[in-house]
Amino acid sequence: MAFDSKGSKVWESAVSLPTNGQFSQACAMSDGSTVFAGTFGKSMQIVRVDAKGNLISNKTYSASKSL
């Protein structure tokens, strides 16, 4: 979800997530896209959306132990 300088919603996007976790980091990129990262049990998920909220990539990395 993104908001303009007046607090109005610009876009909203849904991403399928594993249970038991949440995104804990967000980083705005110079091209206008945003990267979100978080841990979900024994995996880490990194999602990137463009400036309009369209999905660019969605990667999940597994670990042998809970993160």
Residue, then its C-alpha position, 0 to 999 in steps of 0.5 A: m500500500a502506498f500513500d501520497s504526501k496528503g495521506s491518500k492511498v495511491w495503490e494497494s497490492a496483495v501478496s500471498l504469504p506463508t503463515n506465522g510471520q510478517f514483513s519487517q523491512a521495507c526499502a524504497m529503491s531509486d527506480g520507484s520500486t519498493v522491496f519488502a523482506g520478512t521471516f516466516g517460520k523457517s523461510m525468508q521472503i523478499v518481494r519487490v513491487d514497482a511504483k504502481g504496486n505491480l509485482i516484480s519479484n517474489k522470492t522465498y528462501s528456506a533455512s534448516k532452522s527457524l529464523 
